[in-house]
């Protein structure tokens, strides 16, 4: 059997297989307070499997951290019941579930941040977008964080991690990818500070270290993962030497002995594949710098997922788009069964339609059998 379907130890947990549900912002919370909805619990429960790992979509750690109307948040008591329902639904199927934590930084709008300007390490022009009641709109002008403001944001991450623990999750993932705030500090295209948080890479990763240590203070290192996106393009992010930068990041994270390193391949930008024929490159050069489990994400199918795990470049593979329309994706991949096509128009908000109403392979077979029997009966009675 391919290693993709074999057990593996990831931090504190033994997983039965290596097919991971990637975090996907789906904009299905109840408004106006970003309350996780019952259909979200249905969605995650449907995709859970015994010994499988799910990473739940990015949850903002404060009002200031929000970027998209309808996206998840975890900063007030009114959200907790919904989060508990999601964790319970995954555990009911024997799965493990981590919650991804995020601060959007400059990728936001004053309508989402409570009327205050979005923040970033430095003021660097970019043409990003945020999602408000008027749809996707240009991000509001951002301002540079004062050094005295940073500890409060670190505390927001710690408090969110504590809430995730109280909600029954198995761990948390720090979102340090896709051009959001942690990533903005790491990469020199967005971090032009001259204080202790800017300049050489040792300073640019200081915010990463502090937020990571805040999460570890709640969970322990073996229940915390980190997601990065070397050479990613989402959010207008850039670095003058991404391989050197993220090799350093990988070595830093390795020193903490975290549960896993989650790497987005640069061939993917958001929910689009930019370079369909490009092989995985980020996990390949990071492997020698990180000794723990690596989760690869971005543009994988069954064959490439099996290949990257067999090569040793990654230990697990996270799927987003294919998992969105195939609640039993690990089973389908293991048995090489056809996949239900995903519905891109339902990615960014909507109802249960094309979200939590997809059938498993078994349910599809049963439905087809019932329809065939009904057709046969009609023919016989004609």
C-alpha atoms as a printed R data frame, in Angstrom:
    type eleno elety resid chain resno       x      y       z
1   ATOM     1    CA   UNK     A     1   0.000  0.000   0.000
2   ATOM     2    CA   UNK     A     2   1.235  3.505  -0.794
3   ATOM     3    CA   UNK     A     3   2.640  5.373   2.212
4   ATOM     4    CA   UNK     A     4  -0.054  8.033   1.716
5   ATOM     5    CA   UNK     A     5  -2.517  5.587   3.261
6   ATOM     6    CA   UNK     A     6  -0.272  4.346   6.076
7   ATOM     7    CA   UNK     A     7  -0.321  5.522   9.714
8   ATOM     8    CA   UNK     A     8   1.992  8.310  10.893
9   ATOM     9    CA   UNK     A     9   2.771 10.080  14.143
10  ATOM    10    CA   UNK     A    10   2.091 13.829  13.912
11  ATOM    11    CA   UNK     A    11   2.972 15.616  17.107
12  ATOM    12    CA   UNK     A    12   0.911 14.182  19.930
13  ATOM    13    CA   UNK     A    13  -1.327 12.127  17.642
14  ATOM    14    CA   UNK     A    14  -1.151  8.923  15.649
15  ATOM    15    CA   UNK     A    15  -3.006  9.329  12.354
16  ATOM    16    CA   UNK     A    16  -4.379  6.395  10.360
17  ATOM    17    CA   UNK     A    17  -3.605  7.951   6.980
18  ATOM    18    CA   UNK     A    18  -1.924 11.021   5.503
19  ATOM    19    CA   UNK     A    19  -4.718 12.695   3.524
20  ATOM    20    CA   UNK     A    20  -5.390 16.006   5.288
21  ATOM    21    CA   UNK     A    21  -8.272 18.447   4.886
22  ATOM    22    CA   UNK     A    22  -6.664 21.789   4.077
23  ATOM    23    CA   UNK     A    23  -8.012 24.986   5.654
24  ATOM    24    CA   UNK     A    24 -10.384 26.729   3.235
25  ATOM    25    CA   UNK     A    25 -12.099 30.043   3.852
26  ATOM    26    CA   UNK     A    26 -15.711 29.318   2.837
27  ATOM    27    CA   UNK     A    27 -17.579 32.321   4.313
28  ATOM    28    CA   UNK     A    28 -20.405 30.349   5.928
29  ATOM    29    CA   UNK     A    29 -20.531 31.947   9.385
30  ATOM    30    CA   UNK     A    30 -23.680 33.500  10.823
31  ATOM    31    CA   UNK     A    31 -23.549 37.279  10.669
32  ATOM    32    CA   UNK     A    32 -23.068 39.829  12.111
33  ATOM    33    CA   UNK     A    33 -20.854 38.155  14.716
34  ATOM    34    CA   UNK     A    34 -18.875 35.541  12.715
35  ATOM    35    CA   UNK     A    35 -20.626 32.690  14.535
36  ATOM    36    CA   UNK     A    36 -19.761 29.220  13.192
37  ATOM    37    CA   UNK     A    37 -22.920 27.854  11.611
38  ATOM    38    CA   UNK     A    38 -24.566 24.413  11.848
39  ATOM    39    CA   UNK     A    39 -23.760 23.812   8.173
40  ATOM    40    CA   UNK     A    40 -20.094 24.294   8.985
41  ATOM    41    CA   UNK     A    41 -20.346 21.552  11.612
42  ATOM    42    CA   UNK     A    42 -22.049 19.358   9.004
43  ATOM    43    CA   UNK     A    43 -19.295 20.096   6.477
44  ATOM    44    CA   UNK     A    44 -16.433 19.198   8.786
45  ATOM    45    CA   UNK     A    45 -18.227 16.217  10.283
46  ATOM    46    CA   UNK     A    46 -18.895 14.812   6.813
47  ATOM    47    CA   UNK     A    47 -15.218 15.045   5.888
48  ATOM    48    CA   UNK     A    48 -13.909 13.496   9.076
49  ATOM    49    CA   UNK     A    49 -12.463  9.995   9.064
50  ATOM    50    CA   UNK     A    50 -11.101  7.698  11.742
51  ATOM    51    CA   UNK     A    51  -7.554  8.805  12.433
52  ATOM    52    CA   UNK     A    52  -7.666 11.549   9.808
53  ATOM    53    CA   UNK     A    53  -6.579 15.163  10.300
54  ATOM    54    CA   UNK     A    54  -8.671 18.201   9.449
55  ATOM    55    CA   UNK     A    55  -7.350 21.759   9.620
56  ATOM    56    CA   UNK     A    56 -10.296 24.099  10.014
57  ATOM    57    CA   UNK     A    57 -10.419 27.343   8.042
58  ATOM    58    CA   UNK     A    58  -8.584 30.420   9.285
59  ATOM    59    CA   UNK     A    59 -10.212 32.029  12.315
60  ATOM    60    CA   UNK     A    60  -9.418 35.694  12.977
61  ATOM    61    CA   UNK     A    61  -8.008 36.364  16.436
62  ATOM    62    CA   UNK     A    62  -9.592 39.816  16.843
63  ATOM    63    CA   UNK     A    63 -11.822 42.364  15.123
64  ATOM    64    CA   UNK     A    64  -8.716 44.087  13.755
65  ATOM    65    CA   UNK     A    65  -7.569 40.743  12.314
66  ATOM    66    CA   UNK     A    66 -10.633 40.232  10.072
67  ATOM    67    CA   UNK     A    67 -10.388 40.402   6.268
68  ATOM    68    CA   UNK     A    68 -13.481 38.805   4.732
69  ATOM    69    CA   UNK     A    69 -17.142 39.202   5.600
70  ATOM    70    CA   UNK     A    70 -18.504 35.799   6.536
71  ATOM    71    CA   UNK     A    71 -15.122 34.299   7.401
72  ATOM    72    CA   UNK     A    72 -14.467 32.613  10.718
73  ATOM    73    CA   UNK     A    73 -13.354 34.319  13.928
74  ATOM    74    CA   UNK     A    74 -12.613 33.162  17.464
75  ATOM    75    CA   UNK     A    75 -12.466 36.132  19.812
76  ATOM    76    CA   UNK     A    76 -15.785 36.324  21.714
77  ATOM    77    CA   UNK     A    77 -17.967 34.013  23.796
78  ATOM    78    CA   UNK     A    78 -20.837 34.032  21.324
79  ATOM    79    CA   UNK     A    79 -18.729 32.062  18.848
80  ATOM    80    CA   UNK     A    80 -17.815 29.235  21.203
81  ATOM    81    CA   UNK     A    81 -20.915 27.041  20.858
82  ATOM    82    CA   UNK     A    82 -20.442 26.896  17.100
83  ATOM    83    CA   UNK     A    83 -16.781 25.943  17.454
84  ATOM    84    CA   UNK     A    84 -17.637 23.229  19.971
85  ATOM    85    CA   UNK     A    85 -20.135 21.766  17.516
86  ATOM    86    CA   UNK     A    86 -17.451 21.551  14.810
87  ATOM    87    CA   UNK     A    87 -14.909 19.844  17.077
88  ATOM    88    CA   UNK     A    88 -17.596 17.444  18.321
89  ATOM    89    CA   UNK     A    89 -18.660 16.541  14.771
90  ATOM    90    CA   UNK     A    90 -15.098 15.615  13.786
91  ATOM    91    CA   UNK     A    91 -14.479 13.646  16.965
92  ATOM    92    CA   UNK     A    92 -17.713 11.719  16.452
93  ATOM    93    CA   UNK     A    93 -16.103 10.150  13.374
94  ATOM    94    CA   UNK     A    94 -12.807  9.465  15.162
95  ATOM    95    CA   UNK     A    95 -10.922 12.301  13.513
96  ATOM    96    CA   UNK     A    96  -8.449 14.897  14.756
97  ATOM    97    CA   UNK     A    97  -9.048 18.593  14.186
98  ATOM    98    CA   UNK     A    98  -6.779 21.649  14.411
99  ATOM    99    CA   UNK     A    99  -8.004 25.243  14.103
100 ATOM   100    CA   UNK     A   100  -5.976 27.650  11.990
101 ATOM   101    CA   UNK     A   101  -5.480 31.102  13.555
102 ATOM   102    CA   UNK     A   102  -4.961 34.244  11.478
103 ATOM   103    CA   UNK     A   103  -4.445 37.984  11.493
104 ATOM   104    CA   UNK     A   104  -5.080 39.477   8.051
105 ATOM   105    CA   UNK     A   105  -2.810 42.477   8.512
106 ATOM   106    CA   UNK     A   106  -2.963 44.853   5.557
107 ATOM   107    CA   UNK     A   107  -5.309 42.555   3.626
108 ATOM   108    CA   UNK     A   108  -8.439 44.132   5.060
109 ATOM   109    CA   UNK     A   109 -10.878 47.045   4.967
110 ATOM   110    CA   UNK     A   110 -12.122 49.472   7.597
111 ATOM   111    CA   UNK     A   111 -15.575 47.884   7.385
112 ATOM   112    CA   UNK     A   112 -14.037 44.650   8.621
113 ATOM   113    CA   UNK     A   113 -11.649 46.047  11.256
114 ATOM   114    CA   UNK     A   114 -14.146 48.031  13.286
115 ATOM   115    CA   UNK     A   115 -13.354 51.282  11.520
116 ATOM   116    CA   UNK     A   116  -9.613 51.355  12.180
117 ATOM   117    CA   UNK     A   117  -6.936 51.257   9.503
118 ATOM   118    CA   UNK     A   118  -5.547 47.809   8.654
119 ATOM   119    CA   UNK     A   119  -2.050 47.258  10.015
120 ATOM   120    CA   UNK     A   120   1.197 45.870   8.631
121 ATOM   121    CA   UNK     A   121   4.897 45.785   9.502
122 ATOM   122    CA   UNK     A   122   5.501 48.666   7.068
123 ATOM   123    CA   UNK     A   123   3.556 50.818   4.643
124 ATOM   124    CA   UNK     A   124   4.207 49.292   1.237
125 ATOM   125    CA   UNK     A   125   1.746 49.959  -1.615
126 ATOM   126    CA   UNK     A   126  -0.240 46.973  -2.848
127 ATOM   127    CA   UNK     A   127  -3.500 46.333  -4.649
128 ATOM   128    CA   UNK     A   128  -5.035 43.639  -2.462
129 ATOM   129    CA   UNK     A   129  -8.715 43.131  -1.758
130 ATOM   130    CA   UNK     A   130 -11.013 42.524   1.167
131 ATOM   131    CA   UNK     A   131 -14.595 41.251   1.238
132 ATOM   132    CA   UNK     A   132 -17.313 43.531   2.617
133 ATOM   133    CA   UNK     A   133 -21.075 43.824   2.216
134 ATOM   134    CA   UNK     A   134 -20.306 45.358  -1.186
135 ATOM   135    CA   UNK     A   135 -18.347 42.300  -2.309
136 ATOM   136    CA   UNK     A   136 -14.625 42.185  -3.000
137 ATOM   137    CA   UNK     A   137 -13.302 45.734  -2.733
138 ATOM   138    CA   UNK     A   138  -9.800 47.285  -2.705
139 ATOM   139    CA   UNK     A   139  -8.155 46.989   0.695
140 ATOM   140    CA   UNK     A   140  -8.138 50.134   2.805
141 ATOM   141    CA   UNK     A   141  -4.866 52.035   3.178
142 ATOM   142    CA   UNK     A   142  -2.818 50.430   5.943
143 ATOM   143    CA   UNK     A   143  -0.466 51.815   8.568
144 ATOM   144    CA   UNK     A   144   2.711 50.495  10.133
145 ATOM   145    CA   UNK     A   145   2.391 48.912  13.562
146 ATOM   146    CA   UNK     A   146   4.101 50.694  16.399
147 ATOM   147    CA   UNK     A   147   6.489 48.401  18.224
148 ATOM   148    CA   UNK     A   148   4.491 48.966  21.413
149 ATOM   149    CA   UNK     A   149   1.357 47.544  19.725
150 ATOM   150    CA   UNK     A   150   2.846 44.175  18.865
151 ATOM   151    CA   UNK     A   151   2.545 42.496  22.302
152 ATOM   152    CA   UNK     A   152  -1.229 43.017  22.272
153 ATOM   153    CA   UNK     A   153  -1.524 41.189  18.937
154 ATOM   154    CA   UNK     A   154   0.594 38.348  20.280
155 ATOM   155    CA   UNK     A   155  -1.793 38.165  23.234
156 ATOM   156    CA   UNK     A   156  -4.746 37.994  20.804
157 ATOM   157    CA   UNK     A   157  -3.181 34.853  19.315
158 ATOM   158    CA   UNK     A   158  -2.665 33.349  22.778
159 ATOM   159    CA   UNK     A   159  -6.258 34.091  23.810
160 ATOM   160    CA   UNK     A   160  -7.580 32.592  20.570
161 ATOM   161    CA   UNK     A   161  -5.506 29.461  21.176
162 ATOM   162    CA   UNK     A   162  -7.012 29.183  24.633
163 ATOM   163    CA   UNK     A   163 -10.513 29.504  23.200
164 ATOM   164    CA   UNK     A   164  -9.736 26.774  20.662
165 ATOM   165    CA   UNK     A   165  -8.665 24.520  23.505
166 ATOM   166    CA   UNK     A   166 -11.831 25.263  25.447
167 ATOM   167    CA   UNK     A   167 -13.880 24.477  22.320
168 ATOM   168    CA   UNK     A   168 -12.427 20.970  22.166
169 ATOM   169    CA   UNK     A   169  -9.978 21.190  19.285
170 ATOM   170    CA   UNK     A   170  -6.920 18.927  19.222
171 ATOM   171    CA   UNK     A   171  -4.464 21.683  18.371
172 ATOM   172    CA   UNK     A   172  -3.961 24.903  16.429
173 ATOM   173    CA   UNK     A   173  -2.145 25.989  13.295
174 ATOM   174    CA   UNK     A   174  -0.466 29.380  12.964
175 ATOM   175    CA   UNK     A   175  -1.273 30.913   9.581
176 ATOM   176    CA   UNK     A   176   2.085 32.331   8.507
177 ATOM   177    CA   UNK     A   177   1.319 32.119   4.782
178 ATOM   178    CA   UNK     A   178  -0.496 33.822   1.910
179 ATOM   179    CA   UNK     A   179   0.595 37.363   2.629
180 ATOM   180    CA   UNK     A   180  -1.249 37.781   5.916
181 ATOM   181    CA   UNK     A   181   0.294 39.506   8.924
182 ATOM   182    CA   UNK     A   182   2.815 36.888  10.069
183 ATOM   183    CA   UNK     A   183   3.963 36.401   6.474
184 ATOM   184    CA   UNK     A   184   4.174 40.170   6.021
185 ATOM   185    CA   UNK     A   185   6.710 40.297   8.831
186 ATOM   186    CA   UNK     A   186   8.762 37.392   7.443
187 ATOM   187    CA   UNK     A   187   9.243 38.596   3.863
188 ATOM   188    CA   UNK     A   188  11.390 41.617   3.050
189 ATOM   189    CA   UNK     A   189   9.084 42.864   0.308
190 ATOM   190    CA   UNK     A   190   6.553 43.819   2.984
191 ATOM   191    CA   UNK     A   191   8.804 44.305   6.011
192 ATOM   192    CA   UNK     A   192  10.960 47.394   5.714
193 ATOM   193    CA   UNK     A   193  11.251 48.090   9.427
194 ATOM   194    CA   UNK     A   194  14.526 49.157  10.990
195 ATOM   195    CA   UNK     A   195  13.717 48.149  14.581
196 ATOM   196    CA   UNK     A   196  13.933 44.748  16.294
197 ATOM   197    CA   UNK     A   197  11.261 43.333  13.955
198 ATOM   198    CA   UNK     A   198  12.904 44.308  10.652
199 ATOM   199    CA   UNK     A   199  16.093 44.121   8.648
200 ATOM   200    CA   UNK     A   200  17.932 40.776   8.830
201 ATOM   201    CA   UNK     A   201  15.925 37.552   8.756
202 ATOM   202    CA   UNK     A   202  16.665 36.980  12.454
203 ATOM   203    CA   UNK     A   203  14.622 40.104  13.202
204 ATOM   204    CA   UNK     A   204  11.920 39.541  10.579
205 ATOM   205    CA   UNK     A   205  10.987 36.203  12.158
206 ATOM   206    CA   UNK     A   206  10.659 37.708  15.622
207 ATOM   207    CA   UNK     A   207   6.889 38.167  15.265
208 ATOM   208    CA   UNK     A   208   6.611 34.574  14.036
209 ATOM   209    CA   UNK     A   209   8.567 33.378  17.080
210 ATOM   210    CA   UNK     A   210   6.490 35.370  19.525
211 ATOM   211    CA   UNK     A   211   3.129 34.284  18.137
212 ATOM   212    CA   UNK     A   212   4.305 30.677  17.925
213 ATOM   213    CA   UNK     A   213   5.505 30.741  21.521
214 ATOM   214    CA   UNK     A   214   2.147 32.170  22.579
215 ATOM   215    CA   UNK     A   215   0.352 29.209  20.986
216 ATOM   216    CA   UNK     A   216   2.829 26.744  22.491
217 ATOM   217    CA   UNK     A   217   2.253 28.259  25.941
218 ATOM   218    CA   UNK     A   218  -1.350 27.069  25.677
219 ATOM   219    CA   UNK     A   219  -1.002 23.812  23.763
220 ATOM   220    CA   UNK     A   220   2.563 22.553  23.968
221 ATOM   221    CA   UNK     A   221   4.681 22.342  20.814
222 ATOM   222    CA   UNK     A   222   3.416 18.895  19.806
223 ATOM   223    CA   UNK     A   223  -0.106 20.263  19.276
224 ATOM   224    CA   UNK     A   224   0.872 23.314  17.212
225 ATOM   225    CA   UNK     A   225   1.510 23.446  13.454
226 ATOM   226    CA   UNK     A   226   2.619 26.298  11.188
227 ATOM   227    CA   UNK     A   227   1.645 27.018   7.580
228 ATOM   228    CA   UNK     A   228   3.988 28.876   5.212
229 ATOM   229    CA   UNK     A   229   3.912 29.718   1.497
230 ATOM   230    CA   UNK     A   230   7.429 30.147   0.067
231 ATOM   231    CA   UNK     A   231   7.326 32.162  -3.174
232 ATOM   232    CA   UNK     A   232   3.560 32.486  -2.877
233 ATOM   233    CA   UNK     A   233   1.854 35.299  -4.777
234 ATOM   234    CA   UNK     A   234  -1.387 35.777  -2.832
235 ATOM   235    CA   UNK     A   235  -1.596 39.164  -1.115
236 ATOM   236    CA   UNK     A   236   1.128 40.867  -3.143
237 ATOM   237    CA   UNK     A   237   3.820 39.216  -1.033
238 ATOM   238    CA   UNK     A   238   7.466 38.978  -2.092
239 ATOM   239    CA   UNK     A   239  10.969 38.319  -0.821
240 ATOM   240    CA   UNK     A   240  14.364 39.004  -2.368
241 ATOM   241    CA   UNK     A   241  15.613 35.477  -1.582
242 ATOM   242    CA   UNK     A   242  12.675 33.217  -0.693
243 ATOM   243    CA   UNK     A   243  14.678 29.993  -0.574
244 ATOM   244    CA   UNK     A   244  17.131 31.418   1.944
245 ATOM   245    CA   UNK     A   245  14.353 33.080   3.937
246 ATOM   246    CA   UNK     A   246  12.172 30.006   4.236
247 ATOM   247    CA   UNK     A   247  15.059 27.627   4.782
248 ATOM   248    CA   UNK     A   248  15.845 29.774   7.821
249 ATOM   249    CA   UNK     A   249  12.168 29.698   8.858
250 ATOM   250    CA   UNK     A   250  12.090 25.903   8.536
251 ATOM   251    CA   UNK     A   251  15.205 25.527  10.712
252 ATOM   252    CA   UNK     A   252  13.718 27.888  13.284
253 ATOM   253    CA   UNK     A   253  10.463 25.946  13.421
254 ATOM   254    CA   UNK     A   254  12.352 22.667  13.618
255 ATOM   255    CA   UNK     A   255  14.058 23.885  16.778
256 ATOM   256    CA   UNK     A   256  10.666 24.153  18.500
257 ATOM   257    CA   UNK     A   257   9.760 20.526  17.656
258 ATOM   258    CA   UNK     A   258   6.285 21.552  16.522
259 ATOM   259    CA   UNK     A   259   3.689 19.020  15.366
260 ATOM   260    CA   UNK     A   260   4.162 19.744  11.663
261 ATOM   261    CA   UNK     A   261   5.213 22.227   8.999
262 ATOM   262    CA   UNK     A   262   2.479 22.892   6.425
263 ATOM   263    CA   UNK     A   263   3.852 24.116   3.080
264 ATOM   264    CA   UNK     A   264   1.840 25.622   0.212
265 ATOM   265    CA   UNK     A   265   3.490 25.012  -3.148
266 ATOM   266    CA   UNK     A   266   4.003 28.234  -5.194
267 ATOM   267    CA   UNK     A   267   2.196 26.761  -8.215
268 ATOM   268    CA   UNK     A   268  -1.042 27.656  -6.387
269 ATOM   269    CA   UNK     A   269  -2.427 31.123  -5.660
270 ATOM   270    CA   UNK     A   270  -5.483 31.094  -3.433
271 ATOM   271    CA   UNK     A   271  -7.989 28.733  -5.031
272 ATOM   272    CA   UNK     A   272  -6.312 28.814  -8.456
273 ATOM   273    CA   UNK     A   273  -3.525 26.680  -9.882
274 ATOM   274    CA   UNK     A   274  -1.083 28.976 -11.684
275 ATOM   275    CA   UNK     A   275   1.305 26.368 -13.064
276 ATOM   276    CA   UNK     A   276  -0.414 23.047 -13.758
277 ATOM   277    CA   UNK     A   277   2.676 21.169 -14.912
278 ATOM   278    CA   UNK     A   278   5.089 22.359 -12.250
279 ATOM   279    CA   UNK     A   279   6.282 19.665  -9.805
280 ATOM   280    CA   UNK     A   280   6.448 20.421  -6.074
281 ATOM   281    CA   UNK     A   281   9.509 22.539  -5.308
282 ATOM   282    CA   UNK     A   282   9.088 24.118  -1.868
283 ATOM   283    CA   UNK     A   283   8.850 20.899   0.134
284 ATOM   284    CA   UNK     A   284  11.851 19.502  -1.727
285 ATOM   285    CA   UNK     A   285  14.297 22.182  -0.551
286 ATOM   286    CA   UNK     A   286  12.713 22.547   2.907
287 ATOM   287    CA   UNK     A   287  12.942 18.849   3.724
288 ATOM   288    CA   UNK     A   288  16.619 19.064   4.702
289 ATOM   289    CA   UNK     A   289  15.866 21.900   7.113
290 ATOM   290    CA   UNK     A   290  12.862 20.441   8.956
291 ATOM   291    CA   UNK     A   291  13.028 17.018  10.585
292 ATOM   292    CA   UNK     A   292   9.391 16.722  11.682
293 ATOM   293    CA   UNK     A   293   6.303 15.899   9.607
294 ATOM   294    CA   UNK     A   294   5.786 18.081   6.535
295 ATOM   295    CA   UNK     A   295   2.328 18.558   5.047
296 ATOM   296    CA   UNK     A   296   2.419 19.551   1.374
297 ATOM   297    CA   UNK     A   297  -0.495 21.467  -0.141
298 ATOM   298    CA   UNK     A   298  -1.384 23.027  -3.461
299 ATOM   299    CA   UNK     A   299  -2.460 21.418  -6.719
300 ATOM   300    CA   UNK     A   300  -2.081 17.753  -5.799
301 ATOM   301    CA   UNK     A   301  -4.000 14.854  -7.317
302 ATOM   302    CA   UNK     A   302  -3.837 11.196  -6.312
303 ATOM   303    CA   UNK     A   303  -0.738 10.349  -8.335
304 ATOM   304    CA   UNK     A   304   1.298 13.391  -7.317
305 ATOM   305    CA   UNK     A   305   0.280 13.030  -3.663
306 ATOM   306    CA   UNK     A   306   1.448  9.436  -3.610
307 ATOM   307    CA   UNK     A   307   4.657 10.394  -5.394
308 ATOM   308    CA   UNK     A   308   5.613 13.258  -3.051
309 ATOM   309    CA   UNK     A   309   5.079 11.101   0.040
310 ATOM   310    CA   UNK     A   310   6.946  8.156  -1.473
311 ATOM   311    CA   UNK     A   311   9.865 10.481  -2.288
312 ATOM   312    CA   UNK     A   312  10.083 11.607   1.330
313 ATOM   313    CA   UNK     A   313   9.799 15.288   0.423
314 ATOM   314    CA   UNK     A   314   6.531 15.418   2.381
315 ATOM   315    CA   UNK     A   315   4.898 13.100   4.889
316 ATOM   316    CA   UNK     A   316   1.259 14.106   4.380
317 ATOM   317    CA   UNK     A   317  -0.700 15.920   1.664
318 ATOM   318    CA   UNK     A   318  -3.477 18.445   2.257
319 ATOM   319    CA   UNK     A   319  -6.339 18.725  -0.214
320 ATOM   320    CA   UNK     A   320  -8.742 21.657  -0.448
321 ATOM   321    CA   UNK     A   321 -10.704 21.816  -3.681
322 ATOM   322    CA   UNK     A   322 -11.072 18.049  -4.131
323 ATOM   323    CA   UNK     A   323 -12.022 17.631  -0.470
324 ATOM   324    CA   UNK     A   324 -14.678 20.329  -0.861
325 ATOM   325    CA   UNK     A   325 -16.749 18.100  -3.168
326 ATOM   326    CA   UNK     A   326 -15.693 14.659  -1.921
327 ATOM   327    CA   UNK     A   327 -16.470 14.220   1.778
328 ATOM   328    CA   UNK     A   328 -14.943 10.728   1.667
329 ATOM   329    CA   UNK     A   329 -11.806 11.810  -0.203
330 ATOM   330    CA   UNK     A   330  -9.348  9.592   1.739
331 ATOM   331    CA   UNK     A   331 -11.445  6.508   0.872
332 ATOM   332    CA   UNK     A   332 -11.777  7.517  -2.771
333 ATOM   333    CA   UNK     A   333  -8.060  8.159  -3.129
334 ATOM   334    CA   UNK     A   334  -7.121  4.892  -1.444
335 ATOM   335    CA   UNK     A   335  -9.380  2.871  -3.734
336 ATOM   336    CA   UNK     A   336  -8.726  4.989  -6.839
337 ATOM   337    CA   UNK     A   337 -12.389  5.898  -7.237
338 ATOM   338    CA   UNK     A   338 -13.659  8.759  -9.428
339 ATOM   339    CA   UNK     A   339 -13.919 12.189  -7.826
340 ATOM   340    CA   UNK     A   340 -16.938 14.476  -7.846
341 ATOM   341    CA   UNK     A   341 -15.979 17.784  -9.535
342 ATOM   342    CA   UNK     A   342 -15.764 20.776  -7.209
343 ATOM   343    CA   UNK     A   343 -17.976 23.821  -7.735
344 ATOM   344    CA   UNK     A   344 -15.837 26.955  -7.801
345 ATOM   345    CA   UNK     A   345 -18.813 29.340  -7.675
346 ATOM   346    CA   UNK     A   346 -19.662 28.015  -4.192
347 ATOM   347    CA   UNK     A   347 -16.203 28.547  -2.716
348 ATOM   348    CA   UNK     A   348 -16.736 32.093  -1.463
349 ATOM   349    CA   UNK     A   349 -19.998 32.071   0.457
350 ATOM   350    CA   UNK     A   350 -23.457 30.669  -0.052
351 ATOM   351    CA   UNK     A   351 -25.799 28.083   1.422
352 ATOM   352    CA   UNK     A   352 -25.602 24.331   1.939
353 ATOM   353    CA   UNK     A   353 -25.831 23.897  -1.838
354 ATOM   354    CA   UNK     A   354 -22.532 22.656  -3.291
355 ATOM   355    CA   UNK     A   355 -21.060 22.901   0.196
356 ATOM   356    CA   UNK     A   356 -22.449 20.363   2.654
357 ATOM   357    CA   UNK     A   357 -24.728 18.451   0.257
358 ATOM   358    CA   UNK     A   358 -22.112 16.408  -1.615
359 ATOM   359    CA   UNK     A   359 -22.520 12.638  -1.411
360 ATOM   360    CA   UNK     A   360 -19.961 10.007  -0.503
361 ATOM   361    CA   UNK     A   361 -19.146  7.311  -3.055
362 ATOM   362    CA   UNK     A   362 -21.246  4.843  -1.073
363 ATOM   363    CA   UNK     A   363 -24.218  7.205  -0.983
364 ATOM   364    CA   UNK     A   364 -23.899  7.840  -4.723
365 ATOM   365    CA   UNK     A   365 -23.844  4.108  -5.443
366 ATOM   366    CA   UNK     A   366 -26.907  3.543  -3.256
367 ATOM   367    CA   UNK     A   367 -28.777  6.390  -4.950
368 ATOM   368    CA   UNK     A   368 -27.940  5.084  -8.403
369 ATOM   369    CA   UNK     A   369 -29.060  1.593  -7.389
370 ATOM   370    CA   UNK     A   370 -32.358  2.946  -6.089
371 ATOM   371    CA   UNK     A   371 -32.929  4.885  -9.308
372 ATOM   372    CA   UNK     A   372 -32.116  1.827 -11.429
373 ATOM   373    CA   UNK     A   373 -34.569 -0.292  -9.436
374 ATOM   374    CA   UNK     A   374 -37.257  2.370  -9.775
375 ATOM   375    CA   UNK     A   375 -36.702  2.496 -13.539
376 ATOM   376    CA   UNK     A   376 -36.906 -1.283 -13.745
377 ATOM   377    CA   UNK     A   377 -40.143 -1.306 -11.766
378 ATOM   378    CA   UNK     A   378 -41.659  1.322 -14.037
379 ATOM   379    CA   UNK     A   379 -40.706 -0.694 -17.099
380 ATOM   380    CA   UNK     A   380 -42.159 -3.854 -15.626
381 ATOM   381    CA   UNK     A   381 -45.451 -2.147 -14.757
382 ATOM   382    CA   UNK     A   382 -45.776 -0.406 -18.105
